[in-house]
Amino acid sequence: MLEIALRHAFEGFMLEAEFRAPPGITVLFGRSGSGKTTIANAVAGLLTPDRGRIAAGDWVLLDTVQGIGLPPHRRRLGYIFQEGRLFPHLSVRQNLRYGAWFAPKGTPREDMGRVVEMLGLGTLLDRRPGALSGGEKQRVAIGRALLSAPRLILADEPLASLDEARKAEILPYFERLRDEIDIPVLYVSHSASEVARLATTVVALDAGRVTAQGSAAAVLGDPEVTPLGAREAGALLAARVVAHHSDGLTELDAGGHPLFLPRLGRPVGALVRVRIAAHDVILSRVAPAGLSALNILPGTVHSVRLGAGPGVMVALDTAAGRVLARVTRRAATRLELVPGASAHAVVKSVSIAQADVGIGGDQPGEMLV
Ligand SMILES: Nc1ncnc2c1ncn2[C@@H]1O[C@H](COP(=O)(O)OP(=O)(O)OP(=O)(O)O)[C@@H](O)[C@H]1O
């Protein structure tokens, strides 16, 4: 478990953040200027904070009270940057070996063959970075980071420079990194889809402070925590693939309720996590009939959060998990949506983007703050 406590003042900005990163991918999630890069730089050793401690068990990278501050090259971090930063004059194989070269002698490290297989790099080994697509470069960057025998991987907006198609191509590799490799990953992002797909733990940041931390389902399902604003809010449901139907839809079981989505490339029985954007949810007090929308989840209103404008965020607890719905204040009043009221969430199948469906169940977990 990585434990981080930092305090640092820039002119006009104060970072005061404390959080824990358990195994898996911990996403630092917040809008531009919230302090994500400042934290990443402190972990990397590129910034010495006014006060702070960064440690994983007895391995201490920084402790300003004790006067400990390891230089960047001794921190045993694997980096994955936005632009890959591969060596252009080296082949993919040599770039990967370069990572291994930095691994301290005698430390257990990932096997090159396994990393090449996991990241699908077998056919690319003799190419130079100039002959790789953006997504392929990022796969090599992941491999190079893994092969340096890091104790922590730091991924700073690794998908930010890729278009949607390349992002879709690379996300499954980060899912494998999360599920198959036992190295914690600190991942900086301001993309709700990436958080929904990848995060084991979310640390939500706002103006230099941690506003929430906990499992992805717990943080994304909290109507009080909308790091990117209510427009981008969306809850995460855990579901299992039940069937692929001949009309192009995949049927999921979400807490005993069927959910229909455009066809998913996951086998029957697989656990998936599905992000339902709050603005794609309609609420009805009575069980709707005669609607074209296929997904209807009955539940109980947990809370209604008023926004500054005409919108309100309604949190509905269903058997499938917490669903957030963004509706107008007028609708909330007219429907008498108050805590405890029963309501049905209606979601169009086609509104659930493939990019918002990831592998791995994420049971509604606890908030740590
Ligand atoms: N070297 C510096 N000197 C002064 N102020 C700084 C410095 N670095 C960052 N800041 C300020 O600290 C705040 C947090 O910046 P930071 O880069 O950590 O945010 P971020 O969440 O990573 O944003 P983005 O998503 O845009 O990269 C900003 O207000 C920024 O202007």
The ligand as an SDF file (V2000), in Angstrom:
LIG
                    3D

 31 33  0  0  0  0  0  0  0  0999 V2000
    6.1710   25.4430  -10.8390 N   0  0  0  0  0  0  0  0  0  0  0  0
    5.0490   26.0520  -10.5210 C   0  0  0  0  0  0  0  0  0  0  0  0
    5.0390   27.3050  -10.0580 N   0  0  0  0  0  0  0  0  0  0  0  0
    3.9120   27.9350   -9.7170 C   0  0  0  0  0  0  0  0  0  0  0  0
    2.6970   27.3920   -9.8050 N   0  0  0  0  0  0  0  0  0  0  0  0
    2.6060   26.1280  -10.2640 C   0  0  0  0  0  0  0  0  0  0  0  0
    3.7670   25.3940  -10.6500 C   0  0  0  0  0  0  0  0  0  0  0  0
    3.3780   24.1730  -11.0760 N   0  0  0  0  0  0  0  0  0  0  0  0
    2.0410   24.1450  -10.9500 C   0  0  0  0  0  0  0  0  0  0  0  0
    1.5650   25.3230  -10.4750 N   0  0  0  0  0  0  0  0  0  0  0  0
    0.1430   25.6290  -10.2010 C   0  0  0  0  0  0  0  0  0  0  0  0
   -0.3820   24.6370   -9.3480 O   0  0  0  0  0  0  0  0  0  0  0  0
   -1.7290   24.3350   -9.7190 C   0  0  0  0  0  0  0  0  0  0  0  0
   -1.8620   22.8250   -9.9560 C   0  0  0  0  0  0  0  0  0  0  0  0
   -1.1760   22.4790  -11.1440 O   0  0  0  0  0  0  0  0  0  0  0  0
   -1.0600   20.9850  -11.6670 P   0  0  0  0  0  0  0  0  0  0  0  0
   -0.2090   21.0140  -12.8920 O   0  0  0  0  0  0  0  0  0  0  0  0
   -0.6420   20.1150  -10.5470 O   0  0  0  0  0  0  0  0  0  0  0  0
   -2.5650   20.6510  -12.0330 O   0  0  0  0  0  0  0  0  0  0  0  0
   -3.1410   19.4220  -12.9000 P   0  0  0  0  0  0  0  0  0  0  0  0
   -4.3340   18.9400  -12.1410 O   0  0  0  0  0  0  0  0  0  0  0  0
   -2.0800   18.4530  -13.1910 O   0  0  0  0  0  0  0  0  0  0  0  0
   -3.6040   20.1530  -14.2220 O   0  0  0  0  0  0  0  0  0  0  0  0
   -3.5580   19.6220  -15.7660 P   0  0  0  0  0  0  0  0  0  0  0  0
   -4.6200   18.5460  -15.8600 O   0  0  0  0  0  0  0  0  0  0  0  0
   -3.8930   20.8390  -16.5430 O   0  0  0  0  0  0  0  0  0  0  0  0
   -2.1690   19.1110  -16.0140 O   0  0  0  0  0  0  0  0  0  0  0  0
   -2.0490   25.1940  -10.9030 C   0  0  0  0  0  0  0  0  0  0  0  0
   -2.7500   26.3250  -10.4370 O   0  0  0  0  0  0  0  0  0  0  0  0
   -0.6990   25.5840  -11.4430 C   0  0  0  0  0  0  0  0  0  0  0  0
   -0.7440   26.8360  -12.0730 O   0  0  0  0  0  0  0  0  0  0  0  0
  1  2  1  0
  2  3  1  0
  2  7  2  0
  3  4  2  0
  4  5  1  0
  5  6  2  0
  6  7  1  0
  6 10  1  0
  7  8  1  0
  8  9  2  0
  9 10  1  0
 10 11  1  0
 11 12  1  0
 11 30  1  0
 12 13  1  0
 13 14  1  0
 13 28  1  0
 14 15  1  0
 15 16  1  0
 16 17  2  0
 16 18  1  0
 16 19  1  0
 19 20  1  0
 20 21  2  0
 20 22  1  0
 20 23  1  0
 23 24  1  0
 24 25  2  0
 24 26  1  0
 24 27  1  0
 28 29  1  0
 28 30  1  0
 30 31  1  0
M  END
$$$$
